[in-house]
Amino acid sequence: GQISRLSDQSKLCGTALKALPEFPVFDVKTQRQTLRAWVTDDKGKPVSGVVVSFSIQYTINSERYETPPSDRNGYAFVSLAVKPYKPGDFILYKASVSQNGVTVSDNGSFVVWGKP
């Protein structure tokens, strides 16, 4: 995954978002991926109660997931089963939060290393 770059849009709604995968995936048949988001205000303090949407891009389609509201530390998590993929391929994701009519997002990826 990548460490996010805070969007200039985040200053407009006072919210910033960083998203990272928890770990590499070695076996799509038995292992799930957890994507973690951190929501902060314009001063870098955690924001609770925010739902983060994740869009996962596969070769033939994309899937959308929503987290439970962020906790008091600003963290929100989603756990997902990874679709079969060729070993070594990147799976792209986009995390986004909409607030006050402005959407803030962060993009990243993770690699599936094991056999599909």
Backbone as CSV, one residue per row, in Angstrom:
resi,resn,N_x,N_y,N_z,CA_x,CA_y,CA_z,C_x,C_y,C_z
1,GLY,0.806,-1.181,0.000,0.000,0.000,0.000,0.849,1.245,0.000
2,GLN,0.201,2.339,-0.115,0.882,3.611,-0.150,0.421,4.435,1.032
3,ILE,1.308,5.277,1.516,0.887,6.258,2.501,0.265,7.392,1.708
4,SER,-0.873,7.844,2.161,-1.633,8.790,1.354,-0.996,10.159,1.302
5,ARG,-1.417,10.864,0.308,-1.125,12.264,0.176,-2.424,12.972,0.525
6,LEU,-2.394,13.878,1.442,-3.627,14.545,1.836,-4.088,15.461,0.712
7,SER,-5.320,15.327,0.347,-5.891,16.098,-0.747,-6.112,17.546,-0.332
8,ASP,-5.963,18.457,-1.290,-6.294,19.856,-1.025,-7.768,19.993,-0.685
9,GLN,-8.594,19.057,-1.207,-10.020,19.090,-0.911,-10.273,18.881,0.578
10,SER,-9.360,18.202,1.258,-9.587,17.917,2.672,-9.701,19.198,3.477
11,LYS,-9.043,20.261,3.037,-9.117,21.523,3.760,-10.500,22.150,3.626
12,LEU,-11.188,21.832,2.536,-12.501,22.409,2.310,-13.533,21.882,3.297
13,CYS,-13.465,20.594,3.586,-14.474,20.036,4.490,-13.899,19.768,5.874
14,GLY,-12.628,20.073,6.080,-12.018,19.897,7.389,-11.747,18.452,7.738
15,THR,-11.729,17.568,6.746,-11.516,16.147,6.986,-10.372,15.651,6.122
16,ALA,-9.515,14.807,6.704,-8.443,14.169,5.950,-8.583,12.664,6.090
17,LEU,-8.040,11.925,5.129,-8.207,10.480,5.103,-6.912,9.824,4.665
18,LYS,-6.498,8.802,5.396,-5.373,7.960,5.016,-5.877,6.520,5.046
19,ALA,-5.472,5.708,4.070,-5.919,4.315,4.031,-4.750,3.410,3.702
20,LEU,-4.689,2.263,4.386,-3.615,1.293,4.184,-4.143,-0.125,4.328
21,PRO,-3.577,-1.072,3.557,-3.911,-2.477,3.788,-3.173,-2.964,5.033
22,GLU,-3.753,-3.931,5.720,-3.127,-4.456,6.934,-1.917,-5.337,6.643
23,PHE,-1.979,-6.150,5.571,-0.906,-7.112,5.315,-0.977,-7.623,3.885
24,PRO,0.099,-8.249,3.384,0.026,-8.884,2.069,-0.851,-10.135,2.147
25,VAL,-1.421,-10.522,1.023,-2.269,-11.706,0.968,-1.485,-12.825,0.291
26,PHE,-1.382,-13.958,0.966,-0.630,-15.086,0.437,-1.516,-16.220,-0.054
27,ASP,-2.743,-16.312,0.437,-3.640,-17.389,0.036,-5.070,-16.857,-0.008
28,VAL,-5.585,-16.610,-1.217,-6.920,-16.025,-1.335,-8.024,-16.974,-0.883
29,LYS,-7.734,-18.268,-0.791,-8.757,-19.225,-0.366,-8.992,-19.184,1.137
30,THR,-7.977,-18.814,1.902,-8.115,-18.851,3.357,-7.896,-17.502,4.031
31,GLN,-7.294,-16.560,3.367,-6.912,-15.306,4.012,-7.766,-14.149,3.512
32,ARG,-8.173,-13.295,4.429,-8.914,-12.087,4.094,-7.967,-10.892,4.187
33,GLN,-8.298,-9.831,3.487,-7.545,-8.592,3.595,-8.338,-7.629,4.450
34,THR,-7.661,-6.881,5.280,-8.288,-5.833,6.066,-7.733,-4.506,5.601
35,LEU,-8.620,-3.615,5.207,-8.217,-2.269,4.830,-8.570,-1.338,5.979
36,ARG,-7.624,-0.492,6.334,-7.770,0.390,7.488,-7.759,1.840,7.003
37,ALA,-8.666,2.627,7.508,-8.714,4.051,7.185,-8.572,4.849,8.472
38,TRP,-7.932,5.997,8.363,-7.785,6.903,9.499,-8.348,8.249,9.096
39,VAL,-9.360,8.694,9.814,-10.045,9.947,9.511,-9.647,10.983,10.551
40,THR,-9.185,12.137,10.065,-8.769,13.218,10.971,-9.392,14.535,10.529
41,ASP,-9.387,15.500,11.444,-9.875,16.830,11.098,-8.722,17.668,10.544
42,ASP,-8.980,18.936,10.273,-7.960,19.790,9.674,-6.781,20.080,10.601
43,LYS,-6.909,19.716,11.869,-5.803,19.890,12.820,-5.077,18.570,13.092
44,GLY,-5.499,17.494,12.381,-4.865,16.196,12.555,-5.407,15.383,13.709
45,LYS,-6.507,15.834,14.299,-7.113,15.098,15.420,-8.107,14.075,14.873
46,PRO,-8.183,12.892,15.508,-9.096,11.837,15.034,-10.546,12.281,15.032
47,VAL,-11.297,11.783,14.046,-12.728,12.064,13.935,-13.473,10.744,14.053
48,SER,-14.389,10.664,14.996,-15.176,9.437,15.172,-16.510,9.569,14.448
49,GLY,-17.151,8.411,14.213,-18.493,8.386,13.655,-18.579,8.567,12.148
50,VAL,-17.458,8.438,11.437,-17.453,8.633,9.983,-17.402,7.273,9.285
51,VAL,-18.287,7.059,8.314,-18.291,5.838,7.512,-17.385,6.060,6.304
52,VAL,-16.465,5.116,6.076,-15.546,5.189,4.938,-15.990,4.172,3.896
53,SER,-16.048,4.593,2.644,-16.383,3.695,1.539,-15.095,3.254,0.853
54,PHE,-14.979,1.964,0.609,-13.842,1.415,-0.131,-14.347,0.827,-1.438
55,SER,-13.701,1.176,-2.535,-13.973,0.572,-3.823,-12.738,-0.252,-4.187
56,ILE,-12.946,-1.542,-4.446,-11.857,-2.459,-4.784,-11.950,-2.750,-6.276
57,GLN,-10.863,-2.511,-7.004,-10.876,-2.702,-8.454,-10.204,-4.018,-8.817
58,TYR,-11.000,-4.908,-9.413,-10.483,-6.162,-9.949,-10.394,-6.037,-11.468
59,THR,-9.847,-7.026,-12.131,-9.692,-6.974,-13.578,-11.032,-6.822,-14.291
60,ILE,-12.036,-7.573,-13.861,-13.304,-7.563,-14.593,-14.411,-6.740,-13.935
61,ASN,-14.242,-6.359,-12.702,-15.277,-5.564,-12.048,-14.706,-4.869,-10.816
62,SER,-15.546,-4.127,-10.141,-15.148,-3.521,-8.877,-16.215,-3.848,-7.841
63,GLU,-15.817,-3.800,-6.588,-16.756,-4.052,-5.491,-16.636,-2.912,-4.501
64,ARG,-17.738,-2.628,-3.833,-17.777,-1.515,-2.887,-18.101,-2.045,-1.494
65,TYR,-17.407,-1.504,-0.520,-17.612,-1.885,0.882,-17.709,-0.613,1.712
66,GLU,-18.473,-0.671,2.787,-18.522,0.444,3.732,-18.101,-0.051,5.101
67,THR,-17.363,0.791,5.793,-16.913,0.442,7.137,-17.999,0.796,8.149
68,PRO,-17.938,0.198,9.322,-18.715,0.746,10.440,-18.154,2.144,10.738
69,PRO,-18.871,2.981,11.458,-18.356,4.320,11.768,-16.980,4.269,12.451
70,SER,-16.152,5.255,12.133,-14.810,5.312,12.723,-14.899,5.398,14.248
71,ASP,-13.903,4.801,14.917,-13.894,4.777,16.385,-13.362,6.102,16.941
72,ARG,-13.216,6.177,18.245,-12.797,7.439,18.877,-11.385,7.853,18.486
73,ASN,-10.613,6.915,17.945,-9.264,7.232,17.462,-9.255,7.556,15.970
74,GLY,-10.441,7.596,15.353,-10.560,7.932,13.940,-10.360,6.769,12.987
75,TYR,-10.229,5.544,13.524,-9.979,4.376,12.669,-11.271,3.676,12.273
76,ALA,-11.295,3.238,11.020,-12.398,2.435,10.498,-11.776,1.304,9.687
77,PHE,-12.370,0.121,9.766,-11.806,-1.064,9.133,-12.856,-1.778,8.295
78,VAL,-12.404,-2.426,7.229,-13.261,-3.336,6.485,-12.423,-4.575,6.166
79,SER,-13.017,-5.747,6.354,-12.343,-7.012,6.057,-13.065,-7.629,4.865
80,LEU,-12.292,-8.101,3.882,-12.910,-8.627,2.678,-12.191,-9.863,2.173
81,ALA,-12.952,-10.730,1.529,-12.368,-11.886,0.855,-11.834,-11.387,-0.479
82,VAL,-10.605,-11.725,-0.795,-9.980,-11.285,-2.038,-10.369,-12.241,-3.156
83,LYS,-10.773,-11.678,-4.278,-11.127,-12.493,-5.438,-9.861,-13.144,-6.001
84,PRO,-9.981,-14.324,-6.604,-8.802,-14.953,-7.212,-8.125,-14.023,-8.215
85,TYR,-6.839,-14.055,-8.192,-6.015,-13.151,-8.982,-4.728,-13.849,-9.330
86,LYS,-4.009,-13.371,-10.321,-2.709,-13.956,-10.630,-1.704,-13.548,-9.564
87,PRO,-0.892,-14.479,-9.072,0.112,-14.121,-8.055,0.993,-12.971,-8.536
88,GLY,1.212,-12.026,-7.638,2.050,-10.876,-7.943,1.300,-9.691,-8.506
89,ASP,0.021,-9.866,-8.834,-0.757,-8.752,-9.372,-1.190,-7.809,-8.256
90,PHE,-1.326,-6.549,-8.619,-1.790,-5.534,-7.686,-3.304,-5.459,-7.711
91,ILE,-3.898,-5.290,-6.556,-5.319,-5.007,-6.452,-5.419,-3.565,-5.959
92,LEU,-6.126,-2.750,-6.708,-6.236,-1.328,-6.404,-7.462,-1.069,-5.540
93,TYR,-7.350,-0.085,-4.661,-8.507,0.321,-3.875,-8.550,1.836,-3.768
94,LYS,-9.744,2.331,-3.508,-9.940,3.755,-3.265,-10.812,3.882,-2.033
95,ALA,-10.356,4.651,-1.072,-11.136,4.935,0.128,-11.677,6.351,-0.016
96,SER,-12.921,6.572,0.398,-13.466,7.921,0.293,-14.431,8.213,1.439
97,VAL,-14.499,9.489,1.762,-15.391,10.014,2.785,-16.058,11.242,2.186
98,SER,-17.365,11.333,2.310,-18.082,12.526,1.846,-18.648,13.251,3.055
99,GLN,-18.386,14.555,3.089,-18.857,15.351,4.217,-19.088,16.774,3.726
100,ASN,-20.193,17.357,4.083,-20.520,18.731,3.692,-20.430,18.935,2.187
101,GLY,-20.825,17.922,1.419,-20.826,18.044,-0.034,-19.462,17.895,-0.691
102,VAL,-18.445,17.600,0.080,-17.090,17.426,-0.466,-16.634,16.002,-0.197
103,THR,-16.022,15.375,-1.192,-15.502,14.023,-1.040,-13.982,14.071,-0.966
104,VAL,-13.438,13.403,0.040,-11.999,13.273,0.212,-11.661,11.809,-0.010
105,SER,-10.597,11.530,-0.773,-10.282,10.134,-1.051,-8.784,9.870,-0.964
106,ASP,-8.460,8.595,-0.885,-7.077,8.135,-0.876,-7.038,6.827,-1.655
107,ASN,-6.016,6.649,-2.475,-5.867,5.451,-3.288,-4.678,4.638,-2.812
108,GLY,-4.736,3.349,-3.059,-3.624,2.479,-2.715,-3.765,1.143,-3.405
109,SER,-2.894,0.224,-3.041,-2.935,-1.108,-3.632,-2.316,-2.104,-2.680
110,PHE,-2.580,-3.368,-2.945,-1.887,-4.447,-2.246,-1.668,-5.561,-3.253
111,VAL,-0.763,-6.466,-2.919,-0.387,-7.540,-3.837,-0.872,-8.865,-3.286
112,VAL,-1.381,-9.711,-4.180,-1.706,-11.093,-3.825,-0.520,-11.943,-4.260
113,TRP,0.122,-12.605,-3.300,1.342,-13.356,-3.592,1.112,-14.839,-3.817
114,GLY,0.060,-15.378,-3.251,-0.149,-16.823,-3.324,-0.914,-17.258,-4.549
115,LYS,-1.231,-18.551,-4.591,-1.980,-19.118,-5.715,-3.444,-18.739,-5.620
116,PRO,-4.065,-18.406,-6.763,-5.504,-18.071,-6.737,-6.363,-19.303,-6.521
